[in-house]
């Protein structure tokens, strides 16, 4: 299981992997979010930049959530952190 740090600096944000960016979004909002909301927040704050320069999609966010079932939970249409 991958360990995530819950404290970031501006320099770290520019280098975030998408899973770290999702974790940051959920931790900073402290509530469940839809994949569309997470993708929008990542793109607005430029937390993760795709290699092709395109914006992060809600489908990408969902794929990452599915890859880390020990970290993220899907319930009632919302994504939440496993704590």
Residue pairs with C-beta under 8 A, 6 or more apart in sequence:
1 70
1 71
2 19
2 68
2 71
4 19
4 20
4 23
4 71
6 23
6 27
8 16
8 20
8 24
13 24
13 45
13 46
13 47
14 46
16 24
16 47
16 48
17 48
18 42
18 48
18 56
18 60
18 61
18 64
19 64
19 67
19 68
19 71
20 47
20 48
21 42
21 47
21 48
21 56
22 38
22 42
22 61
22 64
22 65
22 72
22 79
23 71
23 81
24 47
25 33
25 38
25 41
25 42
25 47
26 32
26 33
26 38
26 72
26 79
26 80
26 81
27 81
29 41
31 80
32 75
32 76
32 78
32 79
32 80
33 41
33 78
33 79
34 58
34 77
34 78
34 79
35 58
35 59
35 61
35 62
35 65
35 79
36 58
38 58
38 61
38 79
39 55
39 56
39 57
39 58
39 60
39 61
41 47
42 48
42 56
42 61
43 55
43 56
48 56
50 56
61 79
64 72
65 72
65 74
65 79
70 82
71 81
71 82
72 79
72 80
72 81
72 82
73 79
73 80
73 81
73 82
74 80
